Amino acid sequence: MAASPSISTPFVSRSLLSSSTVSRPQILLLPRARSGRQAARIAPISAKIREIFMPALSSTMTEGKIVSWIKSEGDRLSKGESVVVVESDKADMDVETFYDGILAAIVVPAGESAPVGAPIGLLAESEEEVALAKAQAHSQSQSQPQPQAHSPLPVSPPSPPASAAVTTPLAVSEVPRKTVATPYAKKIAKQYKVDIGSVTGTGPYGRITPSDIETAAGIQPKKPASSPAALPVPQVPSPSAGATPKAPTAVLPPIPGSTVVPFTTMQVAVSKNMVESLSVPTFRVGYPVTTNALDSLYEKLKPKGVTMTVLLAKAAAMALVKHPVVNATCKDGKSFTYNENINIAVAVAIDGGLITPVLQDADKLDIYLLCERWKELLKKARGKQLQPNEYSSGTFTVSNLGMFGVDRFDAILPPGQGAIMAVGASKPTVVADADGFFSVKSKMLVNVTADHRIIYGADLAAFLQTFAKIVEDPEILTR
């Protein structure tokens, strides 16, 4: 079994000192997987009270949830001990301290979330600083609700913001500035022969609206009261923002008997990635592949622990060796990168979300080592113990639903990758040869979704042809 890779990024906590003359030292916290322990070298630092921050356990993590505190308030900690279990967007990680001290106060209790970098606990160096740390934690807890208490106040009295909104255009109109009018207002000003420069605008920032032109021309607006009342509202962000979500709630009431379930941290990350992928221009190509030889090889290797998913991942990796552009990535929209390593990510559904464990250097490992590695990754994924580089380093993704009888589907391209392959079930199909003779062969349909900025139709077709040849002559996978 491969040793768990260490995380190179340390997590830093600042210290809280009562004296402003003392510099603010730093404490180093390092997360480790639930299955293994990490180590790091740091310079000796002296401090009295230190803040324990919410660590960034992955490059995409913006918020973390406290699963549980391993230590309680008042417990004395030794260097290297685990303090808290944090749920990131992909895994649960133990966070251990590299300083001796006393866990003086827990700022964020178990079950609650905090943004990356926010203090979640206080570490005191000795008993004398415990009371000071608790007072600091109490002051932080009191200071946090204050913005929340003030936030609803501007919404309740709409009259002061409304008067301010009315005053704003008047102040703008008093100062000689360039006349600003909507296109339709300019059109009807010419139609009614109104000097637009003499009209005072009632729109946002003094903008002249069609109703202003109609009033200047002596024409009664169709809705004289609605437009002035509606105009000041967009200038106040809080009421408009609060009114917008309330309208759909009134129109679309909840279904009787329904239950609202909030997203897990992993589901939030998956949702964010899927929405981000919609901004990438993609195209899809389907290709039928004969699988009689692959099915026979699978039946032969199945008793040795080889899975069909690993065989497909190995075949894809060998095809990517000959078509490196399909293994390329584009992350900034201005350039693309040829990846030296071929890391096959495999989509796996687990409780609470979806994750893609990565078979690194899949083209270089033999099929048996690849299977052992896949079993290890699968076990860690189901236990939410994957290291960040074990789920975020993929260069090409394989999603296999063939075991469920799905004959075809389209997969969503993961952000930062060039292509993803969706594999359907292998089913008996009647085919005709060149001489017109019919036969029954097993075929599966493979659909590939690719980033059109770096991969074109000819590239994808050539890759699929190579993949089909490997699958139709799969003995090469065992060499």
C-alpha positions in Angstrom: 0.0 0.0 0.0 1.4 3.4 -0.9 2.1 5.8 1.9 -0.2 8.7 2.3 1.3 11.8 0.6 1.9 14.7 2.7 0.3 18.1 2.3 2.9 20.8 1.4 0.8 23.8 2.4 0.9 24.5 6.2 -1.8 26.4 8.0 -0.9 29.4 10.0 -2.4 30.8 13.1 -1.6 34.2 14.6 -1.2 34.9 18.3 -3.2 37.3 20.4 -1.1 39.2 22.9 -2.4 41.8 25.4 0.6 44.0 24.9 0.9 45.9 21.7 4.7 46.2 22.1 5.2 42.5 21.6 5.3 41.3 18.0 2.5 38.9 16.7 4.2 35.5 16.4 2.8 32.7 14.4 1.8 29.1 15.1 2.0 26.4 12.5 -0.9 24.0 12.2 -0.8 21.1 9.8 -3.7 18.9 8.7 -3.3 15.2 8.4 -5.5 12.5 6.9 -7.5 10.4 9.4 -5.5 7.4 8.3 -1.9 8.8 8.6 0.1 11.4 10.4 2.1 14.3 8.9 5.1 16.1 10.1 6.7 19.5 9.5 9.7 21.5 10.7 9.2 25.0 12.0 11.3 27.5 13.7 10.8 27.8 17.5 8.4 30.7 18.4 7.3 32.0 21.7 3.8 33.2 22.4 1.3 33.5 25.1 -2.1 33.2 23.4 -2.5 32.0 19.8 -5.4 31.9 17.5 -6.2 28.6 15.8 -7.5 29.5 12.3 -9.8 27.5 10.0 -7.2 26.0 7.6 -7.5 25.8 3.8 -7.5 22.1 3.1 -7.7 22.5 -0.6 -7.3 25.1 -3.3 -11.0 25.4 -3.8 -12.0 25.5 -0.1 -13.5 28.8 1.1 -15.3 27.6 4.1 -14.9 24.7 6.5 -17.2 22.9 8.9 -16.1 21.7 12.3 -17.0 18.0 12.4 -15.8 17.5 16.0 -13.4 18.8 18.5 -11.0 16.0 19.5 -9.9 18.0 22.5 -12.1 20.0 25.0 -11.6 23.3 26.6 -9.0 23.1 29.4 -7.2 20.1 27.8 -3.5 20.3 27.7 -2.1 19.7 24.2 1.2 18.2 23.3 3.1 18.9 20.1 1.7 16.7 17.3 -1.6 16.0 18.8 -4.8 16.3 16.8 -7.1 19.1 18.0 -10.1 19.2 15.6 -11.6 17.4 12.7 -12.5 19.8 9.8 -14.8 18.9 6.9 -13.5 20.4 3.6 -15.2 20.3 0.3 -13.9 16.9 -0.4 -12.6 15.2 2.8 -12.5 15.2 6.6 -9.1 16.1 7.9 -7.5 16.0 11.4 -5.8 19.3 12.3 -2.9 18.8 14.7 -0.9 21.4 16.6 2.9 21.7 16.7 3.0 23.6 19.9 2.4 22.6 23.5 -0.3 24.5 25.3 -3.8 24.6 26.7 -6.9 24.7 24.6 -8.3 27.7 26.4 -11.4 28.4 24.3 -13.4 27.0 21.4 -14.7 29.8 19.3 -16.5 27.7 16.6 -18.3 24.7 18.1 -18.8 21.4 16.4 -21.4 21.4 13.6 -20.9 25.1 12.7 -18.9 26.5 9.8 -16.4 29.2 9.4 -14.6 30.9 6.5 -11.0 30.0 5.8 -8.7 32.1 8.0 -11.4 32.7 10.7 -10.4 31.9 14.3 -11.9 28.7 15.5 -10.1 28.3 18.9 -7.5 29.9 21.2 -4.4 28.2 22.5 -2.9 29.4 25.8 0.7 28.8 26.7 0.1 28.4 30.4 -2.6 28.5 33.0 -2.2 32.2 33.6 -3.3 33.0 30.1 -6.4 30.8 30.1 -8.6 33.5 31.6 -7.3 36.1 29.2 -8.0 33.8 26.3 -11.6 33.1 27.4 -12.2 36.9 27.7 -10.8 37.3 24.2 -13.1 34.6 22.9 -16.1 36.2 24.7 -15.3 39.5 23.2 -15.1 37.9 19.7 -18.4 36.2 20.2 -20.0 39.5 21.2 -18.5 41.4 18.3 -19.7 39.0 15.7 -23.5 39.3 16.2 -23.4 43.1 16.0 -23.3 43.3 12.2 -26.0 40.8 12.1 -28.1 42.8 14.5 -27.6 46.0 12.4 -28.3 44.4 9.1 -32.1 44.1 9.4 -32.4 47.6 10.8 -32.1 49.5 7.5 -34.7 47.2 6.0 -37.4 47.9 8.6 -37.7 51.7 8.2 -37.9 52.3 4.4 -38.8 56.0 4.8 -35.2 57.4 5.6 -33.6 55.6 2.7 -36.4 56.7 0.4 -36.0 60.3 1.4 -32.2 60.0 0.8 -33.0 58.5 -2.6 -35.2 61.4 -3.5 -32.6 63.9 -2.4 -29.8 62.3 -4.4 -31.2 63.2 -7.9 -32.0 66.8 -6.7 -28.3 67.2 -5.7 -27.2 65.9 -9.1 -29.6 68.2 -11.0 -28.3 71.3 -9.1 -24.7 70.8 -10.3 -24.2 71.5 -14.1 -23.4 68.1 -15.6 -23.8 66.3 -18.9 -27.5 65.5 -19.5 -28.1 61.8 -19.2 -31.3 60.3 -20.7 -32.6 56.9 -21.7 -32.7 56.3 -25.5 -36.5 56.2 -25.5 -36.6 59.5 -23.6 -34.4 61.1 -26.3 -36.7 59.7 -29.0 -39.9 61.1 -27.6 -38.2 64.4 -26.7 -37.6 64.9 -30.4 -41.2 63.8 -31.2 -42.7 66.2 -28.7 -40.1 69.0 -29.5 -39.0 69.2 -25.8 -35.6 70.7 -24.9 -34.1 67.8 -23.1 -31.5 70.1 -21.4 -34.3 71.9 -19.5 -35.8 68.7 -18.1 -35.0 67.6 -14.6 -34.5 63.9 -14.4 -36.1 61.8 -11.7 -34.4 58.5 -12.6 -31.3 57.1 -10.9 -28.5 59.7 -10.6 -30.7 62.3 -12.3 -31.3 60.3 -15.5 -34.1 61.6 -17.6 -36.8 59.0 -18.2 -39.7 59.0 -20.7 -42.2 60.0 -18.0 -40.1 63.2 -17.4 -40.4 64.1 -21.1 -44.1 63.4 -21.1 -44.5 65.6 -18.0 -42.5 68.5 -19.6 -44.6 68.2 -22.8 -47.8 68.4 -20.8 -48.9 64.9 -21.5 -50.4 62.9 -18.6 -48.3 59.8 -18.1 -50.1 56.5 -18.1 -48.9 55.6 -14.6 -48.0 58.9 -12.9 -47.7 57.5 -9.4 -46.0 54.2 -10.0 -42.8 55.4 -11.7 -41.7 57.9 -9.1 -42.4 55.4 -6.3 -40.6 52.6 -8.1 -37.5 54.7 -9.0 -36.1 55.4 -5.5 -36.3 51.7 -4.6 -33.4 50.4 -6.8 -31.1 53.0 -5.2 -31.4 51.4 -1.8 -29.6 48.0 -2.1 -31.0 46.5 1.1 -34.8 46.9 0.4 -34.4 45.9 -3.3 -32.3 42.9 -2.4 -34.7 41.9 0.3 -37.8 42.4 -1.9 -36.4 40.3 -4.8 -36.2 37.0 -3.1 -39.6 37.5 -1.3 -41.5 37.8 -4.6 -40.7 34.3 -5.9 -41.5 32.9 -2.4 -45.0 34.3 -2.6 -45.5 33.1 -6.2 -44.0 29.7 -5.7 -45.0 28.4 -2.2 -43.3 25.2 -0.9 -45.0 22.0 -1.8 -47.0 20.6 1.1 -45.2 17.8 2.8 -41.8 18.7 1.3 -38.6 18.9 3.3 -35.7 21.3 2.6 -32.3 19.7 2.9 -29.3 22.0 2.8 -26.3 21.0 0.7 -23.4 19.3 2.4 -20.0 21.0 2.0 -19.1 18.5 -0.7 -22.3 19.2 -2.6 -21.7 22.9 -2.4 -18.3 22.3 -4.0 -19.7 20.0 -6.7 -22.5 22.5 -7.5 -19.9 25.3 -7.8 -17.7 23.3 -10.2 -20.6 22.2 -12.3 -21.9 25.8 -12.7 -18.3 26.9 -13.5 -18.0 24.2 -16.2 -21.0 25.7 -18.1 -18.8 28.7 -19.1 -16.5 26.4 -21.1 -17.3 25.8 -24.8 -17.6 22.1 -25.2 -18.6 19.6 -27.9 -19.5 15.9 -27.7 -18.5 12.9 -29.8 -19.9 9.4 -29.6 -18.1 6.3 -30.7 -19.2 2.6 -30.7 -16.5 0.1 -29.4 -16.6 -3.6 -29.8 -15.9 -5.2 -26.4 -15.9 -9.0 -26.9 -12.1 -9.3 -26.3 -12.3 -6.9 -23.4 -15.1 -8.8 -21.8 -13.1 -12.1 -22.1 -10.1 -10.5 -20.6 -12.2 -9.1 -17.7 -13.6 -12.6 -16.9 -10.1 -13.9 -16.8 -8.7 -11.2 -14.6 -11.7 -10.7 -12.3 -10.7 -13.5 -9.9 -7.4 -11.6 -9.4 -9.2 -8.4 -8.3 -9.1 -6.5 -11.6 -12.1 -4.3 -12.2 -13.6 -3.1 -15.5 -13.2 0.5 -14.4 -9.4 0.0 -14.0 -9.2 -1.7 -17.4 -11.0 1.3 -19.0 -8.8 3.8 -17.2 -5.7 1.9 -18.4 -7.0 1.8 -22.0 -7.7 5.6 -21.9 -4.3 6.3 -20.4 -2.5 4.4 -23.2 -4.6 6.2 -25.8 -3.7 9.5 -24.3 0.0 8.7 -24.7 -0.5 8.9 -28.5 -2.8 11.9 -28.3 -1.4 14.3 -25.8 -3.6 17.2 -26.8 -6.6 15.4 -25.3 -4.7 15.2 -22.0 -4.0 19.0 -22.1 -5.7 21.6 -19.9 -6.9 25.2 -20.2 -7.4 27.1 -17.0 -7.1 30.8 -17.8 -8.8 30.9 -21.3 -5.6 32.4 -22.8 -3.3 29.4 -23.0 -3.3 25.6 -22.6 -0.8 23.3 -21.0 0.4 19.9 -22.2 0.6 17.7 -19.1 3.6 15.4 -18.8 1.8 13.0 -16.5 -1.3 11.1 -17.4 -3.6 11.1 -14.3 -6.9 9.4 -14.8 -9.7 10.7 -12.5 -12.6 8.3 -12.0 -16.0 9.7 -10.9 -17.3 8.0 -7.8 -20.6 8.7 -6.1 -20.3 8.6 -2.3 -22.6 9.6 0.6 -23.2 13.3 0.4 -21.7 14.1 -3.0 -19.4 13.1 -5.9 -15.6 12.8 -5.9 -13.0 11.9 -8.5 -10.1 9.8 -7.1 -7.1 10.1 -9.3 -5.0 7.2 -10.7 -1.7 9.0 -11.1 0.7 7.9 -13.9 -1.9 5.4 -15.1 0.0 4.8 -18.3 3.2 3.7 -16.4 1.7 1.3 -13.8 0.8 -2.3 -14.7 -2.8 -3.4 -14.4 -2.3 -5.1 -11.0 -0.6 -2.2 -9.3 -3.2 0.0 -10.8 -6.0 -2.1 -9.2 -4.3 -2.1 -5.8 -4.0 1.7 -6.0 -7.7 2.0 -7.1 -8.9 -0.1 -4.1 -6.9 2.1 -1.8 -8.3 5.3 -3.3 -11.8 3.9 -3.2 -11.6 3.0 0.5 -10.2 6.4 1.4 -12.9 8.2 -0.8 -15.7 6.4 1.0 -14.2 7.3 4.3 -13.6 11.0 3.2 -9.9 10.6 3.9 -8.5 11.5 0.5 -5.5 13.9 0.4 -6.0 16.9 -1.9 -3.6 15.7 -4.5 -5.5 12.4 -4.6 -8.7 14.0 -6.0 -7.5 17.3 -7.6 -4.6 16.3 -9.9 -6.6 14.6 -12.7 -5.8 15.5 -16.3 -8.6 13.3 -17.9 -11.7 11.9 -16.3 -13.6 8.6 -16.9 -17.2 8.2 -15.8 -18.6 4.6 -16.0 -22.3 3.9 -15.6 -22.2 0.7 -17.7 -22.6 -1.4 -14.6 -26.0 0.1 -14.1 -27.2 -0.9 -17.6 -27.0 2.7 -18.9 -26.3 2.5 -22.6 -25.2 6.1 -23.2 -25.0 9.5 -21.3 -23.1 12.8 -21.5 -20.8 13.8 -18.7 -20.1 17.3 -17.6 -16.5 18.5 -18.1 -14.7 19.1 -14.9 -13.1 22.6 -14.6 -9.5 22.7 -15.6 -9.6 19.5 -17.7 -9.6 19.0 -21.4 -12.0 16.1 -21.7 -14.1 13.6 -19.9 -15.2 10.1 -21.2 -18.7 8.7 -20.4 -18.8 4.9 -20.8 -22.1 3.1 -21.3 -23.0 -0.6 -20.9 -21.7 -3.3 -23.3 -24.7 -4.9 -25.0 -25.2 -7.6 -27.8 -25.6 -5.8 -31.1 -26.3 -7.2 -34.6 -23.6 -6.1 -37.0 -22.8 -6.8 -40.7 -19.3 -7.3 -42.1 -18.0 -6.2 -45.4 -19.3 -9.3 -47.1 -22.8 -8.7 -45.9 -22.8 -11.5 -43.3 -24.5 -10.8 -40.0 -23.2 -11.6 -36.6 -23.8 -10.6 -32.9 -21.1 -8.7 -31.1 -20.9 -6.8 -27.8 -20.7 -3.1 -28.2 -20.5 -0.2 -25.9 -21.0 3.5 -26.7 -18.4 5.9 -25.5 -19.3 9.6 -25.4 -16.5 12.2 -24.9 -17.1 15.8 -23.9 -14.1 18.0 -24.7 -13.0 21.6 -24.3 -13.4 23.1 -27.8 -10.8 25.8 -27.1 -7.9 23.2 -27.2 -9.4 20.0 -28.7 -11.0 19.8 -32.1 -13.2 17.1 -33.8 -10.3 15.5 -35.6 -8.2 15.2 -32.4 -11.1 13.6 -30.5 -11.9 11.2 -33.3 -8.3 10.0 -33.6 -8.2 9.5 -29.8 -11.4 7.5 -29.8 -10.2 5.3 -32.7 -7.0 4.6 -30.8 -9.0 3.8 -27.6 -11.3 1.4 -29.6 -8.2 -0.5 -31.1 -6.8 -1.0 -27.6 -10.2 -2.2 -26.2 -10.6 -4.6 -29.2 -7.1 -6.0 -28.6 -6.8 -5.7 -24.9 -3.9 -8.0 -24.3 -1.7 -4.9 -24.5 -3.2 -3.8 -21.2 -1.5 -6.7 -19.3 2.0 -6.3 -20.8 
